[in-house]
Amino acid sequence: MNTELKSEFSAQGINQTLHRVYLKVDCELSILTPFKNITKKITNQVLIAENVIVGHIPETYYNLEGLKQEDAMEVMQ
């Protein structure tokens, strides 16, 4: 059996970050039957911790998605 801790960060809005910690478990399972021995590898990931990290609120926010660089400069001035 192998275990591994995985950490993941994702943006949640302007000033928040979601942090998740997972435990990944890899194990090999043997099933014994009268006529055959079956071996399977099983992998599972379990969420063990989750936290929202709140940052400071920005004074201004610009959503410049879809604008060209030249047009964005006009909006900011």
C-alpha positions as CSV (number, residue, x, y, z in Angstrom):
1,M,0.0,0.0,0.0
2,N,1.3,3.5,-0.9
3,T,-0.1,6.8,0.4
4,E,0.6,10.3,-0.8
5,L,-0.6,13.7,0.4
6,K,-1.7,16.1,-2.3
7,S,-2.3,19.8,-2.0
8,E,-4.4,21.9,-4.3
9,F,-5.0,25.6,-4.5
10,S,-7.8,27.3,-6.6
11,A,-9.0,30.9,-6.9
12,Q,-12.4,31.6,-5.5
13,G,-13.3,35.2,-6.4
14,I,-11.3,38.3,-6.1
15,N,-9.7,37.8,-2.7
16,Q,-10.2,34.2,-1.8
17,T,-8.2,31.0,-2.3
18,L,-9.5,27.5,-1.7
19,H,-6.9,25.1,-0.3
20,R,-7.7,21.4,-0.3
21,V,-5.5,18.5,1.1
22,Y,-6.1,15.0,-0.2
23,L,-4.9,11.6,0.8
24,K,-4.2,9.4,-2.2
25,V,-4.1,5.7,-1.5
26,D,-2.8,3.0,-3.9
27,C,-3.2,-0.6,-2.9
28,E,-3.1,-4.0,-4.5
29,L,-5.9,-6.4,-3.5
30,S,-5.9,-10.2,-3.9
31,I,-9.1,-12.1,-4.1
32,L,-8.8,-15.8,-3.5
33,T,-11.4,-18.1,-5.0
34,P,-11.3,-21.9,-5.3
35,F,-10.4,-21.8,-8.9
36,K,-8.5,-18.5,-9.5
37,N,-6.4,-15.9,-7.7
38,I,-7.5,-12.4,-8.8
39,T,-5.3,-9.4,-8.2
40,K,-6.6,-5.8,-8.6
41,K,-4.9,-2.5,-8.2
42,I,-7.2,0.1,-6.5
43,T,-6.5,3.9,-6.3
44,N,-8.7,6.2,-4.3
45,Q,-8.4,9.9,-3.3
46,V,-10.0,11.2,-0.1
47,L,-10.5,14.8,0.9
48,I,-9.1,15.3,4.4
49,A,-9.0,19.1,4.8
50,E,-10.4,22.1,3.1
51,N,-9.9,25.8,4.0
52,V,-10.8,29.1,2.4
53,I,-8.0,31.7,2.7
54,V,-9.3,35.2,2.6
55,G,-7.1,38.0,1.4
56,H,-7.5,41.7,1.5
57,I,-10.2,43.4,-0.5
58,P,-8.7,45.4,-3.4
59,E,-9.6,49.0,-3.8
60,T,-10.3,48.6,-7.5
61,Y,-10.9,45.7,-9.8
62,Y,-10.8,45.5,-13.6
63,N,-12.2,42.7,-15.6
64,L,-10.2,43.0,-18.8
65,E,-11.1,39.6,-20.3
66,G,-11.6,39.8,-24.0
67,L,-10.0,43.3,-24.5
68,K,-6.9,43.9,-26.6
69,Q,-3.9,45.3,-24.8
70,E,-4.3,48.7,-26.6
71,D,-8.0,49.0,-25.5
72,A,-7.1,47.9,-21.9
73,M,-4.7,50.9,-21.6
74,E,-7.5,53.3,-22.5
75,V,-9.8,51.9,-19.8
76,M,-7.1,52.1,-17.1
77,Q,-6.2,55.8,-17.9
